[in-house]
C-alpha cells in the first residue's frame, strides 16, 4: 500500500507571495476542482472531501482520490494550475477533461 500524501491545500496558495489568485479565487478554484472530481467519479468511496467546508485549512490528500482520480492528477492537475496562472478562468476544466479522457482511453 502506498503512503498518503497531500495533493493540494488552500493555504499553500493563499500564503504564497506573488500568487496571481486572490484568496476568494483560490477557494473558488478548489470548489470547481472538487465539483470536477465528484462529477467524474474520481473520489474514493470513503472520501468526505465533497462535504468539507473550503477554507484555509481545506486540503485534498491522495486517499481522497480513487485510482483514476490519482491518474488524472498526475496527468493534468499541474497543467490546469499553470493555465489558470496564465489567465484561464478556473471554471474552465477543459485541461482536466482532456487528462481524464486520455487516462480513460489508456486504460482500455
C-alpha angles and dihedrals in degrees: 000000000000125000121262116246139180112263097185141334131199093230091057088066102034092051095048113105112231095021105156091215124083119227090259092051091050092051091047090051090054089050090052091047095049089048090051091051092049095044092053099042094246099137123095117250093250096047118116094183092117091059097047122103111247110233138125091300096049113121140170116218129191091254089063090066132069121224094273090048091054091050091052090050091052093046103041118003098089091045090052091051091049091051090051090050087053092056106274111139113252088232088070104090095169092117090053091044090054091048090051092048090049093049092048093049091048089053092057 
